[in-house]
Each structure stands twice: as C-alpha cells, then as structure tokens.
C-alpha cells in the first residue's frame, strides 16, 4: 500500500458480492483498502468487464484497472492469474503511465 501511496494511487477492490459479505471478508482478511460491491453488475456491464458464472451467481474475473482522476481507464492488466504477483505488475503499469 505504501508503494501505491507513494505514486498517489488509491486502491479499491470491486466484487459482485453483497456489501455485508465484502465487509466480513475484508475484516477477516485484514484488507487494507475499500471493497466496493457491484451486485447489480452495473460497472461490469458499463465497462464490459469479464465475468463468469459460479453456483448460479455472476462473478468478476480478476483484473486490474488504472483510472485517472477523471475516471478514464488508462491501463488494464488481464488476466490476473497471481493476485499477489500482480501488485508488482500494477506498480510497473503506474510507472509506465507516469513516464509516458
């Protein structure tokens, strides 16, 4: 989180789970950033995000979006097969955007 803060980047997670489920997950796993709920798939639909269906419920596939202050998508990392390893990829993407 310090590396993102050093780059003046805010981190959020988005899931199709309900807010109460996300709050419990975040507390249990000590997630240091806000988790946002997209239960109605409005964000997923608007951005055409990749989804899959599990146990009759639509879920978001893992990806990283980098948005600027105007909420314009500036970068995408997909697929994310290693969530922990994708942190370095996200930082590199931020650095590349800042340099360019």
Biopython code that builds the backbone (N, CA, C, O; Angstrom):
import numpy as np
from Bio.PDB.StructureBuilder import StructureBuilder

atoms = [
    (1, "UNK", "N", (0.823, -1.189, 0.000)),
    (1, "UNK", "CA", (0.000, 0.000, 0.000)),
    (1, "UNK", "C", (0.868, 1.254, 0.000)),
    (1, "UNK", "O", (0.500, 2.268, -0.592)),
    (2, "UNK", "N", (2.014, 1.182, 0.661)),
    (2, "UNK", "CA", (2.907, 2.338, 0.699)),
    (2, "UNK", "C", (3.410, 2.684, -0.701)),
    (2, "UNK", "O", (3.559, 3.860, -1.034)),
    (3, "UNK", "N", (3.669, 1.673, -1.514)),
    (3, "UNK", "CA", (4.142, 1.915, -2.880)),
    (3, "UNK", "C", (3.074, 2.606, -3.728)),
    (3, "UNK", "O", (3.387, 3.474, -4.542)),
    (4, "UNK", "N", (1.829, 2.222, -3.537)),
    (4, "UNK", "CA", (0.747, 2.891, -4.259)),
    (4, "UNK", "C", (0.579, 4.323, -3.759)),
    (4, "UNK", "O", (0.394, 5.247, -4.551)),
    (5, "UNK", "N", (0.646, 4.497, -2.448)),
    (5, "UNK", "CA", (0.526, 5.841, -1.871)),
    (5, "UNK", "C", (1.649, 6.737, -2.364)),
    (5, "UNK", "O", (1.426, 7.921, -2.619)),
    (6, "UNK", "N", (2.854, 6.194, -2.502)),
    (6, "UNK", "CA", (3.989, 6.973, -2.997)),
    (6, "UNK", "C", (3.741, 7.453, -4.423)),
    (6, "UNK", "O", (4.280, 8.477, -4.843)),
    (7, "UNK", "N", (2.930, 6.716, -5.154)),
    (7, "UNK", "CA", (2.585, 7.082, -6.529)),
    (7, "UNK", "C", (1.259, 7.855, -6.592)),
    (7, "UNK", "O", (0.717, 8.103, -7.669)),
    (8, "UNK", "N", (0.761, 8.224, -5.421)),
    (8, "UNK", "CA", (-0.513, 8.939, -5.295)),
    (8, "UNK", "C", (-1.654, 8.172, -5.943)),
    (8, "UNK", "O", (-2.529, 8.759, -6.579)),
    (9, "UNK", "N", (-1.635, 6.855, -5.775)),
    (9, "UNK", "CA", (-2.662, 5.981, -6.339)),
    (9, "UNK", "C", (-3.516, 5.409, -5.220)),
    (9, "UNK", "O", (-2.992, 4.890, -4.234)),
    (10, "UNK", "N", (-4.814, 5.504, -5.371)),
    (10, "UNK", "CA", (-5.751, 4.886, -4.440)),
    (10, "UNK", "C", (-6.072, 3.485, -4.932)),
    (10, "UNK", "O", (-6.122, 3.240, -6.137)),
    (11, "UNK", "N", (-6.285, 2.578, -4.010)),
    (11, "UNK", "CA", (-6.585, 1.185, -4.346)),
    (11, "UNK", "C", (-7.989, 0.852, -3.847)),
    (11, "UNK", "O", (-8.351, 1.158, -2.711)),
    (12, "UNK", "N", (-8.764, 0.222, -4.716)),
    (12, "UNK", "CA", (-10.097, -0.262, -4.380)),
    (12, "UNK", "C", (-10.253, -1.660, -4.954)),
    (12, "UNK", "O", (-9.641, -1.995, -5.969)),
    (13, "UNK", "N", (-11.053, -2.456, -4.317)),
    (13, "UNK", "CA", (-11.443, -3.748, -4.859)),
    (13, "UNK", "C", (-12.902, -3.686, -5.245)),
    (13, "UNK", "O", (-13.682, -2.962, -4.627)),
    (14, "UNK", "N", (-13.276, -4.442, -6.263)),
    (14, "UNK", "CA", (-14.675, -4.498, -6.690)),
    (14, "UNK", "C", (-15.060, -5.965, -6.802)),
    (14, "UNK", "O", (-14.298, -6.787, -7.311)),
    (15, "UNK", "N", (-16.239, -6.272, -6.324)),
    (15, "UNK", "CA", (-16.734, -7.641, -6.344)),
    (15, "UNK", "C", (-18.239, -7.623, -6.582)),
    (15, "UNK", "O", (-18.895, -6.601, -6.384)),
    (16, "UNK", "N", (-18.772, -8.748, -7.002)),
    (16, "UNK", "CA", (-20.215, -8.861, -7.160)),
    (16, "UNK", "C", (-20.877, -9.350, -5.874)),
    (16, "UNK", "O", (-22.092, -9.545, -5.840)),
    (17, "UNK", "N", (-20.100, -9.546, -4.829)),
    (17, "UNK", "CA", (-20.676, -9.944, -3.544)),
    (17, "UNK", "C", (-21.406, -8.777, -2.899)),
    (17, "UNK", "O", (-21.159, -7.614, -3.219)),
    (18, "UNK", "N", (-22.302, -9.108, -1.993)),
    (18, "UNK", "CA", (-23.055, -8.088, -1.264)),
    (18, "UNK", "C", (-22.121, -7.311, -0.343)),
    (18, "UNK", "O", (-21.088, -7.833, 0.075)),
    (19, "UNK", "N", (-22.479, -6.062, -0.022)),
    (19, "UNK", "CA", (-21.643, -5.255, 0.869)),
    (19, "UNK", "C", (-21.355, -5.914, 2.216)),
    (19, "UNK", "O", (-20.238, -5.811, 2.722)),
    (20, "UNK", "N", (-22.345, -6.589, 2.804)),
    (20, "UNK", "CA", (-22.110, -7.241, 4.094)),
    (20, "UNK", "C", (-21.102, -8.376, 3.975)),
    (20, "UNK", "O", (-20.289, -8.584, 4.875)),
    (21, "UNK", "N", (-21.153, -9.115, 2.863)),
    (21, "UNK", "CA", (-20.174, -10.179, 2.638)),
    (21, "UNK", "C", (-18.777, -9.599, 2.455)),
    (21, "UNK", "O", (-17.800, -10.131, 2.982)),
    (22, "UNK", "N", (-18.692, -8.512, 1.708)),
    (22, "UNK", "CA", (-17.394, -7.878, 1.482)),
    (22, "UNK", "C", (-16.813, -7.328, 2.779)),
    (22, "UNK", "O", (-15.611, -7.440, 3.019)),
    (23, "UNK", "N", (-17.654, -6.741, 3.608)),
    (23, "UNK", "CA", (-17.181, -6.200, 4.881)),
    (23, "UNK", "C", (-16.631, -7.314, 5.760)),
    (23, "UNK", "O", (-15.579, -7.150, 6.379)),
    (24, "UNK", "N", (-17.326, -8.437, 5.823)),
    (24, "UNK", "CA", (-16.852, -9.562, 6.626)),
    (24, "UNK", "C", (-15.548, -10.113, 6.070)),
    (24, "UNK", "O", (-14.626, -10.419, 6.825)),
    (25, "UNK", "N", (-15.471, -10.240, 4.742)),
    (25, "UNK", "CA", (-14.241, -10.733, 4.098)),
    (25, "UNK", "C", (-13.071, -9.795, 4.378)),
    (25, "UNK", "O", (-11.980, -10.243, 4.731)),
    (26, "UNK", "N", (-13.302, -8.495, 4.221)),
    (26, "UNK", "CA", (-12.241, -7.504, 4.436)),
    (26, "UNK", "C", (-11.752, -7.528, 5.877)),
    (26, "UNK", "O", (-10.551, -7.443, 6.132)),
    (27, "UNK", "N", (-12.675, -7.643, 6.806)),
    (27, "UNK", "CA", (-12.283, -7.679, 8.214)),
    (27, "UNK", "C", (-11.498, -8.946, 8.527)),
    (27, "UNK", "O", (-10.450, -8.891, 9.170)),
    (28, "UNK", "N", (-12.003, -10.079, 8.073)),
    (28, "UNK", "CA", (-11.350, -11.366, 8.348)),
    (28, "UNK", "C", (-9.946, -11.432, 7.743)),
    (28, "UNK", "O", (-9.021, -11.960, 8.359)),
    (29, "UNK", "N", (-9.799, -10.897, 6.541)),
    (29, "UNK", "CA", (-8.514, -10.973, 5.833)),
    (29, "UNK", "C", (-7.664, -9.714, 5.971)),
    (29, "UNK", "O", (-6.599, -9.605, 5.363)),
    (30, "UNK", "N", (-8.141, -8.765, 6.772)),
    (30, "UNK", "CA", (-7.421, -7.512, 7.007)),
    (30, "UNK", "C", (-7.048, -6.807, 5.701)),
    (30, "UNK", "O", (-5.902, -6.402, 5.501)),
    (31, "UNK", "N", (-8.024, -6.673, 4.834)),
    (31, "UNK", "CA", (-7.824, -5.995, 3.552)),
    (31, "UNK", "C", (-7.650, -4.504, 3.845)),
    (31, "UNK", "O", (-8.519, -3.893, 4.466)),
    (32, "UNK", "N", (-6.525, -3.906, 3.400)),
    (32, "UNK", "CA", (-6.239, -2.513, 3.762)),
    (32, "UNK", "C", (-6.826, -1.463, 2.820)),
    (32, "UNK", "O", (-6.444, -0.295, 2.882)),
    (33, "UNK", "N", (-7.741, -1.866, 1.958)),
    (33, "UNK", "CA", (-8.349, -0.916, 1.029)),
    (33, "UNK", "C", (-9.846, -1.208, 0.947)),
    (33, "UNK", "O", (-10.286, -2.311, 1.273)),
    (34, "UNK", "N", (-10.625, -0.221, 0.513)),
    (34, "UNK", "CA", (-12.081, -0.420, 0.433)),
    (34, "UNK", "C", (-12.463, -1.446, -0.626)),
    (34, "UNK", "O", (-11.847, -1.521, -1.690)),
    (35, "UNK", "N", (-13.481, -2.229, -0.318)),
    (35, "UNK", "CA", (-14.057, -3.168, -1.274)),
    (35, "UNK", "C", (-15.440, -2.652, -1.655)),
    (35, "UNK", "O", (-16.279, -2.402, -0.789)),
    (36, "UNK", "N", (-15.668, -2.496, -2.937)),
    (36, "UNK", "CA", (-16.918, -1.952, -3.462)),
    (36, "UNK", "C", (-17.761, -3.077, -4.046)),
    (36, "UNK", "O", (-17.232, -4.010, -4.650)),
    (37, "UNK", "N", (-19.056, -2.984, -3.866)),
    (37, "UNK", "CA", (-19.963, -4.015, -4.345)),
    (37, "UNK", "C", (-20.602, -3.618, -5.671)),
    (37, "UNK", "O", (-21.088, -2.499, -5.833)),
    (38, "UNK", "N", (-20.592, -4.552, -6.608)),
    (38, "UNK", "CA", (-21.258, -4.375, -7.898)),
    (38, "UNK", "C", (-22.248, -5.521, -8.087)),
    (38, "UNK", "O", (-22.224, -6.214, -9.104)),
    (39, "UNK", "N", (-23.116, -5.710, -7.095)),
    (39, "UNK", "CA", (-24.048, -6.840, -7.132)),
    (39, "UNK", "C", (-24.978, -6.792, -8.338)),
    (39, "UNK", "O", (-25.394, -7.833, -8.846)),
    (40, "UNK", "N", (-25.299, -5.606, -8.789)),
    (40, "UNK", "CA", (-26.209, -5.489, -9.931)),
    (40, "UNK", "C", (-25.476, -5.450, -11.274)),
    (40, "UNK", "O", (-26.103, -5.292, -12.321)),
    (41, "UNK", "N", (-24.153, -5.594, -11.240)),
    (41, "UNK", "CA", (-23.307, -5.658, -12.445)),
    (41, "UNK", "C", (-23.353, -4.394, -13.300)),
    (41, "UNK", "O", (-23.089, -4.451, -14.500)),
    (42, "UNK", "N", (-23.683, -3.267, -12.700)),
    (42, "UNK", "CA", (-23.710, -2.015, -13.472)),
    (42, "UNK", "C", (-22.317, -1.642, -13.971)),
    (42, "UNK", "O", (-22.151, -1.301, -15.142)),
    (43, "UNK", "N", (-21.324, -1.703, -13.099)),
    (43, "UNK", "CA", (-19.950, -1.392, -13.512)),
    (43, "UNK", "C", (-19.454, -2.418, -14.517)),
    (43, "UNK", "O", (-18.879, -2.062, -15.546)),
    (44, "UNK", "N", (-19.675, -3.681, -14.219)),
    (44, "UNK", "CA", (-19.232, -4.754, -15.119)),
    (44, "UNK", "C", (-19.827, -4.594, -16.513)),
    (44, "UNK", "O", (-19.137, -4.789, -17.513)),
    (45, "UNK", "N", (-21.095, -4.242, -16.577)),
    (45, "UNK", "CA", (-21.767, -4.060, -17.863)),
    (45, "UNK", "C", (-21.249, -2.812, -18.575)),
    (45, "UNK", "O", (-20.950, -2.852, -19.769)),
    (46, "UNK", "N", (-21.145, -1.712, -17.845)),
    (46, "UNK", "CA", (-20.722, -0.446, -18.454)),
    (46, "UNK", "C", (-19.313, -0.540, -19.036)),
    (46, "UNK", "O", (-19.035, 0.028, -20.093)),
    (47, "UNK", "N", (-18.430, -1.254, -18.348)),
    (47, "UNK", "CA", (-17.039, -1.370, -18.812)),
    (47, "UNK", "C", (-16.772, -2.669, -19.565)),
    (47, "UNK", "O", (-15.648, -2.931, -19.996)),
    (48, "UNK", "N", (-17.821, -3.481, -19.719)),
    (48, "UNK", "CA", (-17.690, -4.785, -20.390)),
    (48, "UNK", "C", (-16.600, -5.627, -19.743)),
    (48, "UNK", "O", (-15.762, -6.215, -20.427)),
    (49, "UNK", "N", (-16.622, -5.676, -18.425)),
    (49, "UNK", "CA", (-15.631, -6.445, -17.687)),
    (49, "UNK", "C", (-15.905, -7.935, -17.836)),
    (49, "UNK", "O", (-17.060, -8.347, -17.938)),
    (50, "UNK", "N", (-14.857, -8.743, -17.850)),
    (50, "UNK", "CA", (-15.051, -10.191, -17.994)),
    (50, "UNK", "C", (-15.667, -10.790, -16.726)),
    (50, "UNK", "O", (-15.258, -10.478, -15.607)),
    (51, "UNK", "N", (-16.646, -11.645, -16.931)),
    (51, "UNK", "CA", (-17.326, -12.295, -15.822)),
    (51, "UNK", "C", (-17.381, -13.802, -16.061)),
    (51, "UNK", "O", (-17.094, -14.286, -17.156)),
    (52, "UNK", "N", (-17.752, -14.519, -15.020)),
    (52, "UNK", "CA", (-18.030, -15.942, -15.132)),
    (52, "UNK", "C", (-19.174, -16.245, -14.178)),
    (52, "UNK", "O", (-19.487, -15.445, -13.297)),
    (53, "UNK", "N", (-19.793, -17.398, -14.357)),
    (53, "UNK", "CA", (-20.924, -17.769, -13.511)),
    (53, "UNK", "C", (-20.502, -18.952, -12.654)),
    (53, "UNK", "O", (-19.994, -19.949, -13.169)),
    (54, "UNK", "N", (-20.715, -18.840, -11.335)),
    (54, "UNK", "CA", (-20.402, -19.917, -10.401)),
    (54, "UNK", "C", (-21.558, -20.064, -9.422)),
    (54, "UNK", "O", (-22.004, -19.085, -8.823)),
    (55, "UNK", "N", (-22.028, -21.266, -9.267)),
    (55, "UNK", "CA", (-23.139, -21.554, -8.357)),
    (55, "UNK", "C", (-24.330, -20.635, -8.623)),
    (55, "UNK", "O", (-25.012, -20.197, -7.696)),
    (56, "UNK", "N", (-24.567, -20.354, -9.904)),
    (56, "UNK", "CA", (-25.717, -19.540, -10.286)),
    (56, "UNK", "C", (-25.556, -18.054, -10.074)),
    (56, "UNK", "O", (-26.524, -17.302, -10.187)),
    (57, "UNK", "N", (-24.323, -17.610, -9.763)),
    (57, "UNK", "CA", (-24.079, -16.192, -9.486)),
    (57, "UNK", "C", (-22.998, -15.677, -10.427)),
    (57, "UNK", "O", (-21.984, -16.341, -10.645)),
    (58, "UNK", "N", (-23.221, -14.490, -10.982)),
    (58, "UNK", "CA", (-22.209, -13.867, -11.831)),
    (58, "UNK", "C", (-21.094, -13.295, -10.963)),
    (58, "UNK", "O", (-21.355, -12.638, -9.955)),
    (59, "UNK", "N", (-19.851, -13.549, -11.362)),
    (59, "UNK", "CA", (-18.673, -13.062, -10.652)),
    (59, "UNK", "C", (-17.761, -12.353, -11.643)),
    (59, "UNK", "O", (-17.769, -12.648, -12.838)),
    (60, "UNK", "N", (-16.978, -11.418, -11.129)),
    (60, "UNK", "CA", (-15.975, -10.744, -11.959)),
    (60, "UNK", "C", (-14.714, -11.581, -12.020)),
    (60, "UNK", "O", (-14.282, -12.142, -11.012)),
    (61, "UNK", "N", (-14.126, -11.665, -13.197)),
    (61, "UNK", "CA", (-12.807, -12.276, -13.302)),
    (61, "UNK", "C", (-11.790, -11.272, -12.764)),
    (61, "UNK", "O", (-12.026, -10.064, -12.797)),
    (62, "UNK", "N", (-10.662, -11.776, -12.271)),
    (62, "UNK", "CA", (-9.658, -10.876, -11.704)),
    (62, "UNK", "C", (-8.995, -10.054, -12.798)),
    (62, "UNK", "O", (-8.564, -10.577, -13.826)),
    (63, "UNK", "N", (-8.928, -8.752, -12.547)),
    (63, "UNK", "CA", (-8.233, -7.842, -13.433)),
    (63, "UNK", "C", (-7.861, -6.599, -12.651)),
    (63, "UNK", "O", (-8.367, -6.363, -11.554)),
    (64, "UNK", "N", (-6.977, -5.814, -13.225)),
    (64, "UNK", "CA", (-6.579, -4.543, -12.628)),
    (64, "UNK", "C", (-6.902, -3.445, -13.614)),
    (64, "UNK", "O", (-6.509, -3.505, -14.779)),
    (65, "UNK", "N", (-7.623, -2.436, -13.139)),
    (65, "UNK", "CA", (-7.908, -1.246, -13.938)),
    (65, "UNK", "C", (-7.194, -0.068, -13.300)),
    (65, "UNK", "O", (-7.214, 0.090, -12.080)),
    (66, "UNK", "N", (-6.568, 0.754, -14.120)),
    (66, "UNK", "CA", (-5.968, 2.002, -13.637)),
    (66, "UNK", "C", (-6.783, 3.130, -14.235)),
    (66, "UNK", "O", (-6.873, 3.279, -15.454)),
    (67, "UNK", "N", (-7.376, 3.924, -13.349)),
    (67, "UNK", "CA", (-8.180, 5.067, -13.769)),
    (67, "UNK", "C", (-7.493, 6.344, -13.328)),
    (67, "UNK", "O", (-6.819, 6.378, -12.298)),
    (68, "UNK", "N", (-7.671, 7.398, -14.119)),
    (68, "UNK", "CA", (-7.105, 8.693, -13.718)),
    (68, "UNK", "C", (-8.140, 9.458, -12.903)),
    (68, "UNK", "O", (-9.214, 8.939, -12.599)),
    (69, "UNK", "N", (-7.811, 10.678, -12.559)),
    (69, "UNK", "CA", (-8.685, 11.489, -11.703)),
    (69, "UNK", "C", (-10.037, 11.779, -12.351)),
    (69, "UNK", "O", (-11.003, 12.084, -11.652)),
    (70, "UNK", "N", (-10.115, 11.688, -13.678)),
    (70, "UNK", "CA", (-11.387, 11.920, -14.367)),
    (70, "UNK", "C", (-12.163, 10.623, -14.572)),
    (70, "UNK", "O", (-13.190, 10.610, -15.250)),
    (71, "UNK", "N", (-11.675, 9.542, -13.990)),
    (71, "UNK", "CA", (-12.272, 8.205, -14.084)),
    (71, "UNK", "C", (-12.166, 7.600, -15.472)),
    (71, "UNK", "O", (-12.978, 6.761, -15.859)),
    (72, "UNK", "N", (-11.164, 8.030, -16.210)),
    (72, "UNK", "CA", (-10.885, 7.451, -17.524)),
    (72, "UNK", "C", (-9.937, 6.273, -17.336)),
    (72, "UNK", "O", (-8.933, 6.385, -16.633)),
    (73, "UNK", "N", (-10.254, 5.151, -17.962)),
    (73, "UNK", "CA", (-9.386, 3.978, -17.863)),
    (73, "UNK", "C", (-8.101, 4.259, -18.640)),
    (73, "UNK", "O", (-8.138, 4.555, -19.835)),
    (74, "UNK", "N", (-6.970, 4.164, -17.950)),
    (74, "UNK", "CA", (-5.665, 4.420, -18.561)),
    (74, "UNK", "C", (-4.843, 3.159, -18.749)),
    (74, "UNK", "O", (-3.885, 3.152, -19.521)),
    (75, "UNK", "N", (-5.204, 2.100, -18.055)),
    (75, "UNK", "CA", (-4.468, 0.854, -18.191)),
    (75, "UNK", "C", (-5.268, -0.319, -17.666)),
    (75, "UNK", "O", (-6.120, -0.171, -16.790)),
    (76, "UNK", "N", (-4.976, -1.500, -18.224)),
    (76, "UNK", "CA", (-5.665, -2.728, -17.823)),
    (76, "UNK", "C", (-4.656, -3.855, -17.755)),
    (76, "UNK", "O", (-3.822, -4.015, -18.646)),
    (77, "UNK", "N", (-4.738, -4.630, -16.697)),
    (77, "UNK", "CA", (-3.970, -5.869, -16.593)),
    (77, "UNK", "C", (-4.981, -7.017, -16.541)),
    (77, "UNK", "O", (-5.782, -7.105, -15.610)),
    (78, "UNK", "N", (-4.937, -7.888, -17.541)),
    (78, "UNK", "CA", (-5.853, -9.017, -17.608)),
    (78, "UNK", "C", (-5.245, -10.074, -18.496)),
    (78, "UNK", "O", (-4.723, -9.737, -19.559)),
    (79, "UNK", "N", (-5.285, -11.311, -18.121)),
    (79, "UNK", "CA", (-5.856, -11.840, -16.889)),
    (79, "UNK", "C", (-4.872, -11.705, -15.722)),
    (79, "UNK", "O", (-3.661, -11.596, -15.920)),
    (80, "UNK", "N", (-5.403, -11.713, -14.537)),
    (80, "UNK", "CA", (-4.582, -11.736, -13.330)),
    (80, "UNK", "C", (-4.657, -13.157, -12.788)),
    (80, "UNK", "O", (-5.662, -13.555, -12.199)),
    (81, "UNK", "N", (-3.596, -13.910, -12.989)),
    (81, "UNK", "CA", (-3.571, -15.301, -12.536)),
    (81, "UNK", "C", (-2.927, -15.441, -11.165)),
    (81, "UNK", "O", (-3.156, -16.429, -10.467)),
    (82, "UNK", "N", (-2.122, -14.455, -10.778)),
    (82, "UNK", "CA", (-1.440, -14.464, -9.483)),
    (82, "UNK", "C", (-1.714, -13.134, -8.789)),
    (82, "UNK", "O", (-0.980, -12.169, -9.001)),
    (83, "UNK", "N", (-2.760, -13.067, -7.961)),
    (83, "UNK", "CA", (-3.116, -11.783, -7.342)),
    (83, "UNK", "C", (-1.962, -11.132, -6.581)),
    (83, "UNK", "O", (-1.759, -9.923, -6.695)),
    (84, "UNK", "N", (-1.219, -11.895, -5.823)),
    (84, "UNK", "CA", (-0.097, -11.307, -5.065)),
    (84, "UNK", "C", (0.978, -10.796, -6.013)),
    (84, "UNK", "O", (1.519, -9.711, -5.804)),
    (85, "UNK", "N", (1.292, -11.556, -7.044)),
    (85, "UNK", "CA", (2.303, -11.146, -8.009)),
    (85, "UNK", "C", (1.857, -9.999, -8.882)),
    (85, "UNK", "O", (2.688, -9.290, -9.450)),
    (86, "UNK", "N", (0.564, -9.805, -8.996)),
    (86, "UNK", "CA", (0.065, -8.738, -9.865)),
    (86, "UNK", "C", (0.303, -7.354, -9.278)),
    (86, "UNK", "O", (0.175, -6.353, -9.983)),
    (87, "UNK", "N", (0.646, -7.286, -8.006)),
    (87, "UNK", "CA", (0.923, -5.989, -7.382)),
    (87, "UNK", "C", (2.103, -5.324, -8.078)),
    (87, "UNK", "O", (2.041, -4.140, -8.409)),
    (88, "UNK", "N", (3.167, -6.069, -8.299)),
    (88, "UNK", "CA", (4.338, -5.519, -8.991)),
    (88, "UNK", "C", (3.979, -5.097, -10.415)),
    (88, "UNK", "O", (4.464, -4.076, -10.905)),
    (89, "UNK", "N", (3.141, -5.872, -11.069)),
    (89, "UNK", "CA", (2.700, -5.515, -12.427)),
    (89, "UNK", "C", (1.903, -4.210, -12.414)),
    (89, "UNK", "O", (2.065, -3.369, -13.298)),
    (90, "UNK", "N", (1.047, -4.047, -11.415)),
    (90, "UNK", "CA", (0.245, -2.821, -11.314)),
    (90, "UNK", "C", (1.143, -1.611, -11.044)),
    (90, "UNK", "O", (0.932, -0.540, -11.614)),
    (91, "UNK", "N", (2.138, -1.781, -10.179)),
    (91, "UNK", "CA", (3.067, -0.678, -9.908)),
    (91, "UNK", "C", (3.856, -0.324, -11.166)),
    (91, "UNK", "O", (4.080, 0.854, -11.449)),
    (92, "UNK", "N", (4.276, -1.331, -11.917)),
    (92, "UNK", "CA", (5.007, -1.087, -13.163)),
    (92, "UNK", "C", (4.110, -0.364, -14.173)),
    (92, "UNK", "O", (4.576, 0.521, -14.890)),
    (93, "UNK", "N", (2.846, -0.732, -14.232)),
    (93, "UNK", "CA", (1.905, -0.057, -15.126)),
    (93, "UNK", "C", (1.768, 1.410, -14.742)),
    (93, "UNK", "O", (1.793, 2.287, -15.605)),
    (94, "UNK", "N", (1.624, 1.672, -13.450)),
    (94, "UNK", "CA", (1.561, 3.072, -12.984)),
    (94, "UNK", "C", (2.812, 3.842, -13.361)),
    (94, "UNK", "O", (2.731, 4.976, -13.831)),
    (95, "UNK", "N", (3.965, 3.230, -13.155)),
    (95, "UNK", "CA", (5.220, 3.894, -13.502)),
    (95, "UNK", "C", (5.302, 4.187, -14.995)),
    (95, "UNK", "O", (5.751, 5.260, -15.399)),
    (96, "UNK", "N", (4.870, 3.237, -15.808)),
    (96, "UNK", "CA", (4.875, 3.432, -17.251)),
    (96, "UNK", "C", (3.947, 4.548, -17.688)),
    (96, "UNK", "O", (4.282, 5.326, -18.581)),
    (97, "UNK", "N", (2.795, 4.627, -17.068)),
    (97, "UNK", "CA", (1.854, 5.699, -17.401)),
    (97, "UNK", "C", (2.403, 7.061, -16.980)),
    (97, "UNK", "O", (2.218, 8.054, -17.684)),
    (98, "UNK", "N", (3.074, 7.104, -15.838)),
    (98, "UNK", "CA", (3.644, 8.366, -15.343)),
    (98, "UNK", "C", (4.787, 8.836, -16.228)),
    (98, "UNK", "O", (4.980, 10.037, -16.416)),
    (99, "UNK", "N", (5.544, 7.890, -16.773)),
    (99, "UNK", "CA", (6.690, 8.231, -17.618)),
    (99, "UNK", "C", (6.263, 8.662, -19.012)),
    (99, "UNK", "O", (6.952, 9.435, -19.677)),
    (100, "UNK", "N", (5.120, 8.151, -19.442)),
    (100, "UNK", "CA", (4.692, 8.399, -20.816)),
    (100, "UNK", "C", (3.832, 9.563, -20.925)),
    (100, "UNK", "O", (3.388, 9.901, -22.022)),
]
sb = StructureBuilder()
sb.init_structure("model")
sb.init_model(0)
sb.init_chain("A")
sb.init_seg("    ")
for serial, (resi, resn, name, xyz) in enumerate(atoms, 1):
    if name == "N":
        sb.init_residue(resn, " ", resi, " ")
    sb.init_atom(name, np.array(xyz, "f"), 0.0, 1.0, " ", f" {name:<3s}", serial, name[0])
structure = sb.get_structure()
